[in-house]
Amino acid sequence: MMADSPKSTTQPSVKDYADKLLASRNIILHGAPGTGKTYLAKQIAAHLITNGTTDDYADLTPEQQEQCGFVQFHPSYDYTDFVEGLRPIKTFENSIGFELHDGLFTKFCKNAQKNLLDNNSTPDNSSYIIMEDIDQYVEECLDKWVNYSFLKTKTGNAFTIKEVEGLNVILTAPKNPKSNRIVIKKDQIKKAARHYNTKDFGISFLEKDLGFGHNQQNSYIVPIVDAVYKTLNPKNIDKIQKLKYNKYIFIIDEINRGEISKIFGELFYSIDPGYRGPAGAVSTQYSNLHKDPSEKFYIPENVYIIGTMNDIDRSVDTFDFAMRRRFRFINVDANEHISMLDALDTLGSKVKEQAIARMRSLNSAIDTIDGLNQNYHVGAAYFLKLKDINNNFNILWSDYLAPLLQDYVHGLYSEQESMSRLEQAYNLQD
């Protein structure tokens, strides 16, 4: 499993994680038990929803909390819960019938889609420039500008649209040292155009907010989109500058505990970061029961997904490889999130210092046990239980940590010896 791991001992900030989510659209926070992955996911959501004003989910208003969805997967969870399915209802004759209902994720996506649509019209609800109009206008401009030499990158390098070939736009850039033939996806130009804002728009916006990643093509997409909007009526550009698209964050806790293919179904396609919006629209399994059978479902561009999972969970091995490549895996290391123990400050500095020392010592000892590694580390969340057990480290060991560690070493060589070493480390005994 490839994962992003911080290279320094400095604890990553919530902003660091938020930036990775913006760039990748789908991330999975994975690591040892008790490292605060779910708590971190909510912090990331709060950071993005408030544009960095707060990382505390509790600070969100009720309206802002609606921009954050949450579900915990389990073996019985399925497509009808997540996407859509039939639910029993009582008819007017008091008999039982069935009615099509949206699942949790579908409802969430429709709210996000509504936000996009609401922000694509003027206050009096009269449409001034909708997404489809922008897409068509981009097409017209690209076709019209073939072989015209007026486009330049931010650094002043001239380039020309040489050809519009199906889904691709072929550019020629004489001063490009790497390649004189640059291929750009037409859909990416359209996507950038749909989010144009003369204040924030630029290469950084494409990479972080739209998830384009760091690549050469972005330096050409920006001037193309700028040129598109320079040909529009200035009044329309002023209105576009005022658009505010809310970010919607959907958290899937214990994502690996559900049967992924059964839950997502045909959404395998549309969940891909490259297919947000109408480009990733799919017909659902119950589309024949819709009022409009031709209606399709898609994940809006302002939806971001965070999954969490424990690396030592046996169900990790069943995580679908088709879904795996659609997520960016980010390791959450136990020793990097000691700041969670700041919550113990109310118990006194000595309790917090001892908790940190015991946790580090125990995790170091775990690394020395054959068959175990950092995936089996004990996270700070376990030590937060001290607040509920009157700071009793003995109870924390006997009732919480020992049963967990016993399960770790079960079946390994010298179980009893391993447990003795771990207990000594926990008690800070050499």
C-alpha positions in Angstrom: 0.0 0.0 0.0 1.5 3.3 -1.0 0.9 6.1 1.5 1.9 9.6 2.2 4.0 9.8 5.3 5.5 13.0 6.7 9.3 12.9 6.3 10.1 15.0 9.3 9.3 14.6 13.0 7.2 17.8 12.9 3.5 17.1 13.3 1.6 17.8 10.1 -1.0 20.6 10.5 -4.7 20.2 9.8 -4.0 22.5 6.8 -1.4 20.1 5.5 -4.0 17.3 5.4 -6.7 19.7 4.0 -4.4 20.7 1.1 -3.9 17.0 0.3 -7.7 16.5 0.2 -8.2 19.5 -2.0 -5.6 18.2 -4.4 -6.8 14.6 -4.5 -10.5 14.9 -3.7 -10.6 11.4 -2.1 -8.2 10.5 0.8 -8.0 7.6 3.3 -6.5 8.3 6.7 -5.0 5.0 7.9 -2.8 3.9 10.7 -2.7 2.2 14.1 -5.8 2.1 16.4 -6.4 5.2 18.6 -4.5 7.7 16.5 -7.5 10.0 16.2 -8.2 9.4 12.5 -11.9 10.1 12.8 -11.3 13.2 14.9 -8.7 14.4 12.4 -11.2 13.8 9.6 -13.7 16.2 11.3 -10.9 18.7 11.9 -10.1 18.7 8.1 -13.8 19.1 7.3 -14.1 22.1 9.7 -11.0 23.7 8.2 -12.3 23.4 4.6 -15.9 24.4 5.3 -14.8 27.5 7.1 -11.9 28.3 4.7 -9.4 27.8 7.5 -11.1 29.9 10.2 -11.4 27.0 12.6 -10.3 23.4 12.8 -12.9 22.6 15.6 -16.0 20.8 14.3 -17.9 22.0 17.3 -17.5 25.6 16.1 -19.5 25.0 13.0 -23.0 26.5 12.7 -25.9 24.1 12.1 -25.9 25.3 8.4 -22.2 24.5 8.1 -22.6 21.1 9.7 -24.9 20.2 6.9 -21.9 20.5 4.6 -20.3 17.6 6.4 -21.8 14.1 6.0 -20.8 11.1 8.1 -21.3 7.3 7.9 -19.6 4.3 9.4 -19.4 1.3 7.2 -20.1 -2.2 8.5 -20.6 -5.7 6.9 -24.4 -5.2 6.6 -24.3 -1.8 5.0 -25.2 -1.9 1.3 -26.1 0.0 -1.9 -29.7 0.7 -0.7 -28.4 2.5 2.4 -25.7 4.5 0.5 -27.1 5.3 -3.0 -30.7 4.4 -3.3 -33.2 1.6 -2.7 -36.8 0.6 -2.0 -38.2 1.1 1.4 -41.5 -0.3 2.8 -44.4 2.2 3.3 -48.0 2.1 4.4 -50.5 2.8 1.7 -53.8 4.6 2.2 -55.5 1.2 2.4 -53.2 0.3 5.3 -51.4 -2.3 3.3 -47.6 -2.4 2.7 -46.0 -1.0 -0.4 -42.5 0.1 -1.5 -41.2 3.5 -2.4 -37.8 4.5 -3.9 -35.7 6.5 -1.4 -32.3 8.2 -1.8 -29.5 6.8 0.2 -27.4 8.9 2.6 -24.6 9.7 0.0 -27.1 10.6 -2.7 -29.0 13.0 -0.4 -25.6 14.6 0.5 -24.6 15.0 -3.1 -27.9 16.5 -4.1 -27.4 19.2 -1.4 -24.0 19.9 -2.8 -25.3 20.0 -6.3 -28.0 22.5 -5.2 -25.3 24.8 -3.9 -23.6 24.8 -7.2 -26.8 25.5 -9.1 -28.0 28.2 -6.7 -24.6 29.9 -7.2 -25.0 29.8 -10.9 -27.9 32.2 -11.0 -28.5 35.8 -10.1 -30.5 36.7 -6.9 -33.7 37.0 -8.9 -33.1 33.5 -10.1 -32.6 34.4 -13.7 -29.8 32.4 -15.3 -27.0 34.5 -16.6 -24.4 31.9 -17.5 -24.9 28.3 -16.6 -22.3 25.5 -16.7 -23.6 24.1 -20.0 -23.3 27.6 -21.6 -19.7 27.9 -20.4 -18.8 24.4 -21.8 -20.3 25.3 -25.1 -18.6 28.7 -25.2 -15.2 27.1 -24.4 -15.7 24.7 -27.3 -16.4 27.6 -29.6 -13.4 29.5 -28.5 -11.0 26.6 -28.9 -12.2 25.9 -32.4 -12.0 29.5 -33.3 -8.5 30.0 -32.0 -6.7 27.2 -33.8 -3.4 28.5 -35.3 -3.8 32.0 -33.8 -0.7 33.1 -31.9 -1.8 35.4 -29.1 -1.7 33.1 -26.0 1.1 33.3 -23.5 1.9 31.7 -20.2 2.5 33.7 -17.0 6.3 33.6 -17.7 5.7 35.1 -21.2 6.2 31.9 -23.3 4.0 32.0 -26.4 2.0 29.0 -27.4 -0.6 28.1 -30.0 -3.6 25.9 -30.2 -2.5 23.6 -33.1 -5.5 21.3 -33.2 -8.7 20.3 -31.4 -8.8 16.6 -31.6 -11.8 14.8 -30.0 -11.4 15.1 -26.3 -7.9 16.6 -26.5 -6.5 20.1 -27.3 -3.1 20.0 -28.9 -0.8 22.9 -28.2 2.6 23.9 -29.7 5.0 25.8 -27.6 8.3 26.6 -29.5 10.2 27.6 -26.3 9.2 24.6 -24.3 12.4 22.7 -23.6 10.6 19.4 -22.8 8.1 19.1 -25.6 6.8 21.2 -28.5 3.6 19.1 -28.5 1.4 19.5 -25.4 -1.8 17.5 -25.0 -4.5 18.9 -22.7 -7.8 17.3 -21.9 -10.7 19.5 -23.1 -12.7 18.6 -20.0 -10.1 20.1 -17.8 -10.3 23.4 -19.6 -14.0 23.3 -19.2 -13.8 22.4 -15.6 -11.4 25.3 -14.9 -13.7 27.7 -16.8 -16.7 26.6 -14.7 -14.8 27.7 -11.6 -13.3 30.9 -12.9 -12.7 33.7 -10.5 -10.3 36.6 -11.4 -9.2 37.0 -7.8 -8.3 33.4 -6.9 -7.9 31.8 -10.3 -4.5 30.6 -11.2 -2.2 27.6 -11.2 -2.4 27.1 -7.4 -6.2 27.2 -7.6 -6.2 24.4 -10.2 -3.8 22.3 -8.2 -5.3 22.7 -4.8 -9.0 23.5 -5.3 -9.8 21.6 -8.4 -7.5 18.6 -7.8 -5.5 18.9 -11.1 -2.3 18.1 -9.4 1.1 19.5 -10.1 1.8 19.3 -13.8 2.9 21.3 -16.8 -0.5 21.6 -18.5 -1.8 23.9 -15.7 0.4 26.7 -16.9 -1.4 26.6 -20.3 -4.9 26.0 -19.0 -4.8 29.3 -17.0 -4.1 31.7 -19.9 -6.6 29.8 -22.1 -9.4 30.3 -19.6 -8.4 33.9 -18.9 -8.7 34.5 -22.7 -12.1 32.9 -22.7 -13.5 35.2 -20.1 -11.9 38.3 -21.6 -14.2 37.8 -24.6 -17.3 37.8 -22.4 -19.4 40.7 -21.3 -17.7 42.3 -18.3 -21.0 42.3 -16.4 -21.0 38.5 -16.5 -17.4 38.3 -15.2 -18.4 40.6 -12.3 -21.1 38.2 -11.4 -18.9 35.2 -11.6 -16.4 36.8 -9.2 -19.1 36.8 -6.6 -19.9 33.1 -6.8 -19.1 31.2 -3.7 -19.2 27.4 -3.9 -19.3 25.7 -0.6 -17.1 22.7 0.0 -19.0 19.5 1.1 -17.0 16.9 3.0 -18.3 13.3 3.3 -16.6 11.2 6.0 -16.7 7.4 5.7 -15.5 5.9 9.0 -14.1 2.3 8.9 -14.4 2.4 5.2 -12.8 -1.0 4.8 -15.3 -2.8 7.0 -18.0 -2.6 4.4 -18.2 -4.6 1.2 -17.0 -1.8 -1.1 -18.3 -3.2 -4.4 -21.7 -3.9 -2.9 -22.0 -0.4 -1.4 -20.7 1.8 -4.2 -22.0 -0.2 -7.2 -21.6 1.8 -10.4 -20.3 4.7 -8.4 -16.9 3.1 -8.8 -16.8 5.2 -12.0 -18.1 8.6 -10.8 -16.1 8.6 -7.6 -12.9 8.8 -9.6 -11.3 12.3 -8.9 -11.2 12.9 -12.7 -14.9 12.4 -13.1 -16.5 14.8 -10.7 -19.5 16.6 -12.2 -21.6 15.7 -15.3 -18.6 14.0 -17.0 -18.9 11.2 -14.4 -22.7 10.8 -14.6 -24.0 7.2 -14.4 -27.4 5.5 -14.5 -28.2 3.9 -11.1 -29.5 0.5 -10.5 -33.0 1.8 -9.9 -33.1 4.4 -12.7 -36.1 2.7 -14.3 -38.1 3.7 -11.3 -37.2 7.4 -11.5 -39.8 9.9 -12.7 -37.4 10.4 -15.6 -35.7 7.1 -16.4 -33.0 8.9 -18.3 -31.9 10.8 -15.1 -28.3 10.1 -14.2 -26.4 10.5 -10.9 -23.1 12.3 -10.5 -20.8 13.5 -7.7 -20.6 17.3 -7.8 -17.3 19.0 -8.1 -17.6 20.5 -4.6 -17.8 17.1 -2.8 -14.7 15.7 -1.1 -14.4 12.3 0.5 -12.4 11.2 3.6 -12.2 7.6 4.6 -10.6 6.2 7.7 -9.4 2.7 8.5 -7.2 0.8 10.9 -4.2 -1.0 9.2 -4.4 -4.0 11.5 -8.1 -4.6 10.8 -8.4 -8.0 9.1 -10.8 -6.6 6.6 -8.1 -4.4 5.1 -7.1 -7.3 2.9 -10.5 -7.2 1.2 -10.4 -3.5 0.3 -11.2 -3.4 -3.4 -8.2 -2.6 -5.6 -10.4 -0.8 -8.1 -11.5 1.5 -5.3 -8.0 1.6 -3.8 -6.6 3.5 -6.8 -9.2 6.2 -6.5 -8.0 7.2 -3.1 -4.9 8.8 -1.8 -3.7 6.9 1.3 -2.2 9.1 4.1 -0.6 7.4 7.1 -1.5 8.9 10.5 1.3 7.9 12.8 0.6 7.5 16.5 3.7 9.4 17.7 2.9 12.4 15.4 -0.4 13.1 17.0 0.6 13.5 20.7 -1.1 16.9 20.6 -4.3 15.0 21.2 -3.1 14.6 24.8 -3.4 18.3 25.3 -6.9 17.3 26.5 -5.2 15.9 29.7 -3.9 19.4 30.7 -6.9 19.7 33.0 -5.5 16.7 35.0 -2.2 18.4 35.5 1.1 18.5 33.6 2.5 15.4 35.4 -0.3 13.2 34.1 0.2 14.4 30.6 4.0 14.0 30.7 3.7 10.5 32.1 1.1 9.5 29.4 3.4 10.7 26.6 6.4 8.9 28.1 4.5 5.7 28.5 3.0 5.8 25.1 6.3 6.4 23.4 8.0 3.7 25.5 5.3 1.2 24.7 5.3 1.9 21.0 9.1 1.5 20.9 8.8 -1.9 22.6 6.1 -2.9 20.1 8.6 -2.3 17.3 10.9 -4.9 18.8 8.4 -7.7 18.8 8.8 -10.1 15.8 5.6 -9.9 13.7 4.6 -6.4 14.9 5.4 -2.9 13.5 4.2 0.7 13.6 0.8 -0.4 12.4 0.3 -2.0 15.8 1.3 1.2 17.8 -1.1 2.4 20.4 -2.5 5.8 19.7 -3.1 8.8 22.0 -6.9 8.2 22.1 -6.3 5.3 24.5 -4.6 7.5 27.0 -7.5 10.0 26.9 -9.4 7.4 28.8 -7.4 8.5 31.9 -9.9 11.3 32.3 -12.7 8.7 32.9 -10.7 6.4 35.3 -9.3 9.0 37.7 -5.8 9.1 36.2 -5.2 5.4 37.0 -2.5 4.1 34.7 -2.9 0.6 36.2 -6.5 0.4 35.2 -5.7 1.8 31.7 -3.2 -1.1 31.3 -5.4 -3.9 32.7 -8.7 -3.0 31.2 -7.8 -1.4 27.9 -4.2 -1.9 26.7 -3.4 -5.4 27.9 -6.4 -7.0 26.1 -5.5 -5.2 22.9 -1.9 -6.2 23.1 -2.7 -9.7 24.0 -4.7 -10.0 20.8 -1.6 -8.5 18.9 0.8 -11.2 20.2 -1.7 -14.1 20.1 -0.1 -16.9 18.0 3.3 -15.3 18.0 6.3 -17.0 19.5 6.8 -16.5 23.2 3.5 -14.7 23.9 4.0 -14.4 27.6 7.5 -13.1 27.2 6.3 -10.5 24.7 3.5 -9.3 27.0 6.0 -9.0 29.9 8.3 -6.8 27.8 5.4 -4.6 26.7 4.2 -4.2 30.3 7.7 -3.3 31.5 7.9 -0.7 28.7 4.5 0.8 29.6 5.6 1.0 33.3 8.9 2.7 32.1 11.0 -0.1 33.6 14.3 -0.8 31.9 
